[in-house]
Every structure is written in C-alpha cells, then in structure tokens.
C-alpha cells in the first residue's frame, strides 16, 4: 500500500495549526499587497488621466491661437498634402478667391515647381510658392 503525503496535513494538531496559521498569514500578506498595488495603480491611472486632460486643454488652447493667427494673416494661404489634396486654407484665401477660380489657377501651373504668378481674368494676380515640407 502506498502512502500519499500532503504537505500541509499532519496527524499532530500543533503542526497542522502552525501550518494553517503560517498559510493564513501569508494569504493575509498577499491580500494586503494586492490591495496596496491596486490602490497605487488606481492613483497612477488618476494621475495619467489628469495629465492627459491637462494636455488636451493646452493643445486646444494652442490650436485656438494658431487658428486665430492663421485666419488673420494678410496673405491667403492654402496647403496641400503629398497627393495634392487640400489640407488647410485660411479665411483670407477664401475672401480673395472662390474655390473654382483658385483650383483652375493652381491646376494650370501644377507641373511647374517653385514659384509663379498668374494674372486672373479680373486683373488680380495670384502668386504661388511651392515648397515641400515633412509631415
């Protein structure tokens, strides 16, 4: 007959009590450590959320300043991406040219890199400066 030994089990009550007592202490310590970790993790999550919110406010404020400056420039400005899609256009450009007029002028000279001027039908001149940029 084979005997199986269970490490925490003993025929002697004082050994069994000591084992259960030690295991209980370890489990309580583990539980306290888990609670502490969860509390610290929650604190870190709150700090990260607070910091993200602060950054969101700062970025929104910075964007508002940029848009104000951009829309109050004396020059009309349009920016295109690498695929020649319109990315941004300021208010001054919209005041100076209608979309069809501007697109026609730009399309006529699209193959010419650098800067050029074009006389519009009503006598106004449009100057285009093409400069590549990263991003």
N, C-alpha and C positions, 0 to 999 in steps of 0.2 A: 504494500500500500504506500502510495506516495503522499507526502505531506506538502501542502502549499502554505507558504508563509506570507502573511500580509504585513507590510512594514509598520503600519500604524496600529496594528492589533496585538494585544498581549493578554496573556492569562493573568498577569499581575495588574491589579487595579491602579496602583500608583504609577506604573509605567504608562498605561493607557491614558490616565488622567493627564500626565505630563505631556504626552504626545498630542492629545486633543488641545491642551492648553497652549502648547507651542504653535500648533497649526492655527488655532484661533487667533493668537497674537499676530502671526504672520498675515493671516487674512485681513485682520483689522488694519495692520500697517499698509498692506496693499490697497485696501479700500481708501484709506486716508491719502495715500499717494495719488491714486486715481482721481479723487476729489480735488486735490491740490492742482494736479495737471489740468483737469477740466476747468478749474477756476482761472488759472493762468492763461490757458488757451482762449477762454472767453474774453479775458482782459485784452489779450493781443488782438483778437478779432475786432473788439470795440475800438481799439486804437487805430487799426488799419482802416476801418470804416470811417472814423472821424477824420483821418488824414486824407482819405480819398475824397470825402465831402469837401474838405478844405481846398484840395487841389481843384476840384470841379468848380468851386466858386472863383478861385483865382484864374483858371483857364477861361471861364465865362466872362470875367471882367476884362481879361486881356483881349479876348476876341471882340468884345464890345468896343474897346479902344481902337483896335485895328480896323474894324468896320467903319467907325466914325472917321478915322483918318483917311481911309481908302475912299469913302464916299465924298469927302470934302477936298480931294485933290483937284487942282485946276486942270489937269490933263485927263483925258479919257483913257481908260486902261482896260484891256482885255487880256486874259491869259488862257493859253491852250495847253493841253497835255501833249504827250509824245504822239498820240494818234490824231492830233488836230481836233480834239473835242474841246469846246468851250468849257473852261473850268470856273472862271470868275470874270465878272465885268462890273466896273464901278458905275455909280449913278451919273457921273459926268459924261461917260461914253454914251450912256442911254439918252442923255439930254442932247448930245451933239449929233448922233446918228441913229437912224432907225435900223433895226436888225437886218433887213434885206439889203439896205444900202451898204452897210459895213461888211456884210458877208460877201457881197458882189465885189467890193474893192479888194478885200483880202484874197478872195479866190482867184482874181485876175493876176495877182502877183505871187501866188503861193509857191511857185517854183523858184523864186528869186530869194536867196538867203541874204541876210544882213538888213540894211535899212533902205527904204524907198519912200517916195512921195507920189501921191496920185491926186489929180485935180478932179473934183466931183462936178457933176452937171450944173449945180447951182453956184459954182465958183469957189466953194470951200476946198481946202486942201487937207488930205489925210496923210499923216506920216506914220509909217510902220517901221518899228525896230524889232528885229527878231533876234533873240538871244536865248540860247539853250540854258537850262538850269537843272540841277539834280533834284530828284524827288518827284 
